[in-house]
Amino acid sequence: MNHRQSVVMLHFIVLIFGFTGILGKLISLEAERLVFWRVFLGGGLVAMWLFFKRKTERFPWRVWVKVALVGCAAAAHWIAFFGSIKASNVSVALATLATTPVFVSVLEPLVHRRKMDWRELMLGGVIIVGLMILLWGPSEGDFTLTSEQYYRGIGLALISAALAAVFSIFNSVLVRKYDSANLTRVELLSAAGVLALLFVIDGRGCTPEFWGIPKGDWLWLALLASLATAFAFLMSIEVMKRLSPFTTAVAINMEPVYAIVLAALIFGDSERMGGWFYLGSMIIVGAVFADAGFKRMARKKASIDREES
């Protein structure tokens, strides 16, 4: 894929990620078990695809440990994300997740040992302003959440955003050296193994009933594992090869917009928010287009400089 195709694919993936929040609300399992089945089934699908394509690769054990840790960060991100949805609603969880670029703009320079980009910091500031307006409060008289539910959802989503930034930054390093499909396989299955071990250690996983899946959840889990995990996770790693972590994170801020619209259509009044919420959404979308504009101007300037030299 070239740069433009990568951007188009990224936004398609973001649309799928927006639907992930809907699936999380439809599935009755609590966040931890939901994520276990997501990474286990999704990782299994990727492993099967690699096996039949005869493209399975083995990593040195030191690399395997690094990849597994990144996979665990992704799983922890999803647990906090689905926990936020179940504590509040889809709109609150996805809107708060829009703070991811702020964490990226601070953490990425530290990891890559480069100077902070003032444009990234500025856009991060705009996103924070948008988020503050977005989460100004519930719509008067119609909001179905209590204050406790509302702010618990915000807190869990902020944790999820920070973990998403960690995953994005470290994964962007790994994809430059290793095959994205095999990274996905190891990350997802390692996360499933760690979660299963934790379930057994705390005693919950010692009973057969704990591992059961309600009949009503099978269809939603199948969609979550195949489309929203195996496919989306694999393709998101692929586009990271051509797009910076900050650009990826800012584009993902379209996810709240998609998810809020879908949630309003599917769940109705339980997702209704006030005017400040939608104003904040517009500011965040504006930051997305501003980032694209900055990157486009930077590429044009670099191209002109090369021609002149």
Buried (B, 14 or more C-beta within 10 A) or exposed (E): BEEEEBBEBBBEBBBBBBBBBBBBBBBEBEBBBBBBBBBBBBBBBBBEBBEEEEEBEEBEEEBEEBBBBBBBBBBBBBBBBBBBBBBBBBBBBBBBBBBBBBBBBBBBBEBEEEEEBEBBBBBBEBBBBBBEBBBBEBBEEEBEBEEEBBBBBBBBBBBBBBBBBBBBBBBBBBBEEBBBBBBBBBBBBBBBBBBBEEBEEEEBBEEEEEEEBEEEBEEBBBBBBBBBBBBBBBBBBBBBEBBBBBBBBBBBBBBBBBBBBBBBEBBEEBBBBBEBBBEBBEBBBBBBEBBBEBBEEEEEEEEEEEEEE
